[in-house]
Amino acid sequence: MKVLIQYTQTIKYKDYAWESLTLRSKGEVGAVTPSSAAQLIKEEKALLFTSTNEDILFHH
């Protein structure tokens, strides 16, 4: 299960240690693991992407 986040800045990012780094642009929406989402949000590099009803959106 992954959650959707929106990047607040352009960064190089990888969700898993074995993945290569990819460039993520400010405003881009992406699916990441919940733990990665929490870390990026804590570092103010992303926001949780929610529906208009403020429901958390998941990617299967």
Residue frames relative to the residue before (quaternion, step in Angstrom):
aa qw qx qy qz dx dy dz
M 1.0000 0.0000 0.0000 0.0000 0.00 0.00 0.00
K 0.0509 -0.7792 0.6244 0.0171 3.54 -1.05 0.83
V 0.3067 -0.7234 0.5856 0.1990 3.55 -1.23 0.48
L 0.4451 -0.6826 0.5094 0.2767 3.53 -1.21 0.49
I 0.0459 -0.7733 0.6324 0.0051 3.52 -1.04 0.90
Q 0.2635 -0.7171 0.6140 0.1983 3.53 -1.31 0.30
Y 0.3999 -0.7347 0.5020 0.2197 3.55 -0.72 1.12
T 0.2942 -0.7737 0.5422 0.1449 3.56 -0.96 0.93
Q 0.7678 0.1311 -0.1066 0.6180 3.54 1.34 -0.03
T 0.5330 -0.6018 0.4756 0.3573 3.56 -1.22 0.37
I 0.0804 0.8021 -0.5809 0.1130 3.56 -0.73 1.12
K 0.3858 -0.6208 0.6044 0.3168 3.53 -1.37 0.16
Y 0.0164 0.8370 -0.5364 0.1065 3.54 -0.70 1.10
K 0.0201 0.7451 -0.6656 -0.0374 3.53 -1.31 0.50
D 0.4365 -0.7223 0.4850 0.2290 3.56 -0.96 0.93
Y 0.7795 0.1806 -0.0847 0.5938 3.57 1.11 -0.76
A 0.6314 -0.5757 0.3705 0.3642 3.59 -1.11 0.69
W 0.7092 0.4705 -0.2661 0.4527 3.61 1.02 -0.71
E 0.5656 0.5850 -0.3937 0.4276 3.61 1.24 -0.07
S 0.4626 -0.6361 0.5238 0.3272 3.55 -1.21 0.40
L 0.5942 -0.5697 0.4295 0.3714 3.55 -1.22 0.51
T 0.0722 -0.7725 0.6292 0.0457 3.55 -1.09 0.77
L 0.4718 -0.6660 0.5045 0.2816 3.53 -1.14 0.63
R 0.0881 -0.7738 0.6270 0.0203 3.56 -0.86 1.02
S 0.2990 -0.7914 0.5152 0.1370 3.56 -0.72 1.09
K 0.6132 -0.5328 0.4370 0.3862 3.53 -1.22 0.57
G 0.7897 0.2802 -0.2366 0.4917 3.57 -0.88 1.00
E 0.5391 0.6251 -0.3990 0.3993 3.59 1.25 -0.30
V 0.2777 -0.7334 0.5981 0.1651 3.56 -1.10 0.76
G 0.0536 0.8074 -0.5836 0.0681 3.57 -0.91 0.94
A 0.4169 -0.6802 0.5488 0.2498 3.54 -1.31 0.45
V 0.0580 0.7905 -0.6035 0.0876 3.57 -0.78 1.09
T 0.6310 -0.5097 0.4071 0.4199 3.55 -1.28 0.26
P 0.6318 -0.5508 0.3767 0.3944 3.60 -1.12 0.54
S 0.6553 0.5073 -0.3293 0.4526 3.63 0.97 -0.76
S 0.6443 0.4987 -0.3210 0.4828 3.61 1.03 -0.74
A 0.6195 0.5405 -0.3385 0.4578 3.57 1.02 -0.78
A 0.6549 0.5171 -0.3108 0.4551 3.57 0.92 -0.91
Q 0.6628 0.5065 -0.3014 0.4618 3.59 0.95 -0.87
L 0.6798 0.4858 -0.2936 0.4644 3.59 0.88 -0.94
I 0.6416 0.5075 -0.3210 0.4772 3.59 1.02 -0.76
K 0.6380 0.5293 -0.3188 0.4596 3.60 0.97 -0.85
E 0.7139 0.4292 -0.2380 0.4995 3.59 1.04 -0.83
E 0.4180 -0.7381 0.4255 0.3154 3.59 1.39 0.09
K 0.4250 0.6880 -0.4671 0.3576 3.56 1.10 0.81
A 0.7924 0.1137 -0.0557 0.5967 3.58 1.31 -0.24
L 0.2672 -0.7148 0.6206 0.1804 3.51 -1.40 0.31
L 0.5291 -0.5964 0.4867 0.3572 3.56 -1.15 0.56
F 0.3048 -0.7513 0.5602 0.1697 3.58 -0.80 1.01
T 0.0161 -0.8246 0.5636 -0.0465 3.59 -0.59 1.14
S 0.5790 -0.5570 0.4609 0.3768 3.54 -1.33 0.27
T 0.6921 -0.4510 0.3444 0.4461 3.56 -1.27 0.04
N 0.6650 0.4637 -0.2900 0.5085 3.59 1.26 -0.40
E 0.4802 -0.6936 0.3905 0.3685 3.56 1.39 0.15
D 0.3567 0.6979 -0.5230 0.3350 3.58 1.12 0.73
I 0.4772 -0.6418 0.5145 0.3091 3.57 -1.07 0.74
L 0.2731 -0.7674 0.5625 0.1415 3.56 -0.93 0.93
F 0.1837 -0.7927 0.5774 0.0662 3.56 -0.88 1.01
H 0.2371 -0.7330 0.6203 0.1474 3.54 -1.24 0.56
H 0.2188 -0.8027 0.5444 0.1072 3.60 -0.68 1.06
